[in-house]
Amino acid sequence: MKDYIVRGTAANDEIRFFAAYTKDVAEEARQRHNTSPVATAALGRLLTAGAMMGSMCKNDSDVLTLQIQCSGPIGGLTVTADSKANVKGYVNHPDVMLPPSKEGKLDVGKAVDLGVLTVIKDIGLKEPYSGQTHLVSGEIAEDLTYYFAASEQIPTSVALGVLMNKDNTVRHAGGFIIQLMPFASEETISALEKKIAEFRSVTSCLEDGHTPEEMMELLLGDLGMKIYGTMPTKFSCNCSKERVKRAVISVGKEEIQSMIDDGKPIQVNCHFCNTSYEYTVDELKEMLAQAAR
């Protein structure tokens, strides 16, 4: 199954939903950042959420950033997505190792622990919109559910999951975001709450071979579900040697001169995709000339 997002509504448009399959996104992030299993699970979940939330953006130029700053050993995570569900991200400490949880699962909650979730939406206004909430569990899906309720006042159910193979590659990844519209009836709310309470988990659903559409059918099939479209999602970084060069120039003339004085090429890594760019001393001299203009 290729990575994609499906969106639709149910209960006469009283409910809207987004559901995703993101195995390749999570696996590419694992390979690029050489993440441990628990870091892969945490980053895979946030990338999945970011892709779905990016696809909610209305304009092609909109950019969404999810940032978790936390006290757990993972240190923090950052994910950025655009309206076409291109997504990228990284964890501060990709090699964190923890024993399994009491249920025998990867302990993302303990890896993240307490902290703050910030959602930044750059939608072309003078200042980006920023909403912030405290983490409620560190499990990411619950933290996003709380964010939507507290910061955007939208009753929402978020479920995310990453299942690993024994060789620590990603077996399955995906999730859903289900939201109630302001005019949703009590009957619809009760029916949805009952279905969500009965739902096992995203990973068990994917392991059983269900597609995102079938996962939504299990939850919303009794409520007149309609699918409006699908879109591909992928791990994609827009960094380039030229773009990174501009970042180096921005550090200022003194810093660049200091690099030149060292007499060695420098290497600059992109946080998001871990691509490394090398600049020779001659290239640094060109940058110094540009910085001086």
N, C-alpha and C positions, 0 to 999 in steps of 0.2 A: 504494500500500500504506500503510495506517495504521500508526502506531507501536504495537507491542505486544511482549510477552514470552511465550515459550512455555517450559514446564518439563516434564520427564519423566525417565524412567530407561531404562537398557539393561542387557543382560547379567544378567538376573535380579536387578535392583536393585543390582548391584555398581557401577554408574555412575549418577550423577545429572547432569542438565544444565539449563542455562538459556540461551536464545538470544533475541536481541532485534533488532528493527528500530527505529531511532531517528532517522530523517531529520528529522522535524519538531522533535524535542527539540533536536537540534544546530543546526538552522536558526533556531529561536526564540532560542536562546542567542546565536547570531551576530548576529541583528538587535538584540537587547536591549543587547548589550555592544559592538557594532560591532567585532568581533574581526577581526584579520588572518587570512589563510588558515591559517598554522601554529598560531595561537592557537585558531582554530575547530577544527582537527583535534585538538589536545591536549584542549581542553575537551569536545568531542564524545565523545572516547574515555572520559574520566573520567565524564561524565554517563551514558553507556551502561553502564559498569561499576556506577556507583552505583544506577541503576535496577534492574539485575539483582540486586545485593546487597541492596537494599532489599526486593525481592520475596521474599527468603529469610527475612526477619524473621517471627516467629511471631505477635506481637501487634499490634493496630491502632495502638497508641500508640508502638511502637518507631520510633526514628529512627537513621539511620546517617549518619556524616559521613566523607568521604574528604578528606584534606588532604595536599597535596604542598608541602613547603618545599624550594626548590632554588636552586642557584647559577647556573642558566641565565638568559638574558635575559627569560624569561617570568615569573620571580620567584616563582611559586607558583600553585597552583590549589586551590579548595575546592568540594566538591560535597556536598549533603545530600539524602537520599532517605528516604521513608517506606515502610511495608509495602505500600502500594497502588501503588508505583512512580511516585509523584509525585516529581519530581527538580528541583533548581535548583542553580546554581553560577556561579562567576566565576573569571577569571584576574587576577592582580595587574597584569600589563602586557598589555592586550588588543591593542595596536598593534605588537607585536614583529614584525619582518620578518627573514627569513633566506633565504639562497640554498638551492635544493633540495639534497637529499642526493646521494651518488654515484649512487644508483639513479634519480635524477630525481624523488624523492618529497618531500613536505613533511617537513622535518627536525625532527620532534617531539623526538627524542632530544637534539639539540643545543639546542633551545629550553629543554628542562627541565634536562638535564645531571645533575650529581650532587646528592644531597640525601636527604631522608627522607620516607617515606610513613607517615602515621598513619591508622589506622582506628579511629573512635570509635563504639561502639554504646551508645545510651541505651535500655536495655530495662526501665526502671522500677525499677532497684535504686538503693541510696543513691548509689553512684558509677557513672558510665558505664564500660563496659569499653573499654580502649584498648590497641591493639597497634601496634607501630612497627617498621619495617624500613628499611634503607638502600635507595636506588634502585639497581638493577643496570644499567639502560640508559637510563632516562628515556623509554623508549617506551611506558610506562604498562601495557600488557598484560603484558609480561615482569616489570615491577615488582610487579604484583598476583599473578602466578603465584608469584613468590618469597615475597611476603607470606603467601599461603595455606600454603605449605610450611613457612616458618620460624616464623611466629607462631601459626598455627592447626593445624599438623601435618596438613594435608589435601593430598595430591597433587592438583594442579589444573592445568588448561590454560586460560589466558585468551587470547582473541583479540578484538581491537577494531579497527574501521576507520572512517574518515571519508573519503569521496571528494568532491572539490569540482568544481563546474562552472567553465567558463572565466570566468564573471562573478563568481566567488568565493562563490556561494551553495552550499548543501550539496546534492549530488546523491544520495548514499546515506550512511547511517550504521548501524552495528549491531555485533553481536559475540556471543560465547558464553563461558560458563563451564562447563567439564566437570570433574567431580570423581570421584575413586575412593573408594569406601567402604572402611572398614578391612578388610572380609572379601573384598575383590576378589582373585581368583586370579591367579597369574602369567600364565596364558594370556590372561585378559582384559586385564591390564596391557600385555602384549606386543602384542596386537591393536590396542588403543587407541593405543599409541605409534606403531605403523606407520601407522595411518590419519592421525594428526595430522602425522606427517612428510610424508605425501603431499599434505596439504591446501595449496592455493595461498594464498589470503588471503580474509578476510571481504569486502573491497571487490570483488574479482574475482567472488566468488560472488554478491553482490548485483547487480553490474553485469550478470551473466548472467541476471538475473531470478529468482533463487532466493529463496524465502521462508525465514524462520528454520527452519521445519519441514524444508524440503528441504535446507537447509544441514546440519542435524543428521542427516538421512537419509544424506547423503554420508559422514558420519563414523561414524555409529552404526547404520546400516541393517542391516549384517551381524550386529549384536550384539543383535537382538531389541529394538529401540527401542519404548518406549511413551510416548505423550504424555498428561500428566495434566491439562493445562489451559492456558489463555492468560489474560493480563490486559493491559489497556491501560496505556501509560505516557505521561506528558506532562510538559513543563516547567511547573512550577506553584510559585508563591511565595505564602506565607501572610502576607506583610506587609500592613499597613493603616495608615491615618493614626493610628488609636488606638494600635496596637502600637508604631509608631515614636515616638509622643508619650511612651509609657512609658519608652522608651529615653532620650529627651531629659531627662525628669524625673530619671532615674537619674544624670545627670552632676553633679547637686548644685546647691544654691541659688546659690553664687557664680558658677558658669558661666552659669546662666540669667539672673541679674541683669546680668552682663556683656553678654549678648545683648540684653537689654531696653535697656540704656544706649546700645547702638549705634543704637537707634531705627529699625532696619530689619527687615523680615521675614527669616526664615532658611529655607534650603532644606536638607533632609536626604535623602540618596540611600540606597536599599536596595542593599547590595553585591550581593545575589544576583540581583535582577531589574532593577536600574538604574532603578526607578521613583523619581520625585522627589516629595517632600511639602513643601509650604510652610506655615509657621506665622507668623501675624501677630504684632505686638508685643502685642496684646491677648491672643492665645492664649498667648504666652509668660508674660504676667502671671498667667494662670490656672494655668499649669504651676508657676510659682514658689509660688503659694498652696498647690498640692497638695504640692510638695516640702517645704514648711515644716510640714506636718501631722505 
